[in-house]
Amino acid sequence: MSEPAREERSHRDGVRAVAPLAIAVVGFGISYGVLARAAGMGVLAPIVMSMTTFAGSAQFAAASILDVGGTVAAAITAAVLLNARYGPIGVTVAPWLTGSAWSRFLHAQLTVDESWAIAAEGDGRYNPRVLLGAGVTLYAAWVVGTVLGVAFGDVIGDPSTWGLDAAFPALFLALLVPQLRGRRAKEAAVLGAGIALVLTPFTPAGVPIIAAAGACLLGLLDRPTPRADGGSAT
Amino acid sequence: MSDTWTVVVGVGVATIGIKALGPMLLGGRPLPERVTGVVALLSPALLAALVAVNTLGGDQELVLDARVPGVLAAAVAIRLKAPVLIVVVVAAVVTAGIRAVTG
């Protein structure tokens, strides 16, 4: 698991790792396009939204609220709550994004749950090349899926018929397990999942996951690794 | 501007801003030592929450449906050290199979 001479992963590794998920993302993009059209969003708006917002759950929430005649404020609030998790997620990748401001902005926009999870290298490290490769692949899949859904309608039916909704938690689990080295990481995972499940029935969607981020405060229980004493000026 | 376009622009601007915040403000610098341990735990905490909510979450309720055996099968595949591709396919196939049988 921690072989010392580990090869550096490249952009291509990110593309390869995320490819199976990209198929599922096309499927959900199609169903988003279908739902958005049915909600009266027209042809162009759903495609522009996929190109700019690029966050599936928030876009589904906004479209379904418009569909049932909800207010603009309700649709925006729901979407923003669902995307609030990208605040802490952005903090986790920030130290590893060493390029120019434009490069960091681009990486930030391509950071979604799946590209973020795949780019993790354990111990809080992230690989920006894998993040970019996986992010571009998912972006293309999401936008192409949306266009197909808007243009051709219900060609695949409900993606859950194909079990695609189970593919996402399976991926997250596969990427979580290698991160569970050490007692604190296990505790944070159990506490995070627990917070999310307890809050799910009582809070709007999105809140459980952002609240689960609070489990990271367990890290405050540990003192920073003590340095060699003697006041060496490092 | 129509309601639809107000939502598209509002959600788009907010999401782009939220995603950009960390990398633009903190990018490329190591975090202060005190914070590193906390941020390192964000990954397992958020990933575990995503697993939980995507497996058991419904519309403001917890539901036990065909996703659960799918994710359990994925857990077995992970235990057997299957590659991620196989893990994902196993989850989808088991969930789809159960839905096909139970209608």
Interface residues (C-beta under 8 A of the other chain):
Chain A: A17 A19 P20 L21 A24 G40 M41 G42 A45 V48 M49 T52 T53 F54 A55 A58 Q59 A62 L66 V72 A75 I76 A79 V80 N83 A84 R85 Y86 G87 P88 I89 G90 V91 T92 V93 A94 P95 L97 T98 G99 A101 R104 F105 H107 A108 Q109 T111 D113 A117 A120 D123 G124 S160 T161 W162 G163 L164 D165 A166 A167 F168 P169 A170 L171 F172 L173 A174 L175 L176 V177 Q179 L180 R184 A185 K186 A188 A189 V190 L191 G192 A193 G194 I195 A196 L197 T200 P201 F202 T203 P204 A205 P208 I209 A212 A213 G214 A215 C216 L217 L218 G219 L220 D222 P224
Chain B: D3 T4 W5 T6 V7 V8 G10 V11 G12 A14 T15 I16 I18 K19 A20 L21 G22 P23 M24 L25 L26 G27 G28 R29 P30 L31 E33 R34 T36 G37 V38 V39 A40 L41 L42 S43 P44 A45 L46 L47 A48 A49 L50 V51 A52 V53 N54 T55 L56 G57 G58 D59 Q60 E61 L62 A66 R67 G70 V71 A74 A75 I78 V84 L85 V87 V88 V89 V90 A91 A92 V93 V94 T95 A96 G97 R99 A100
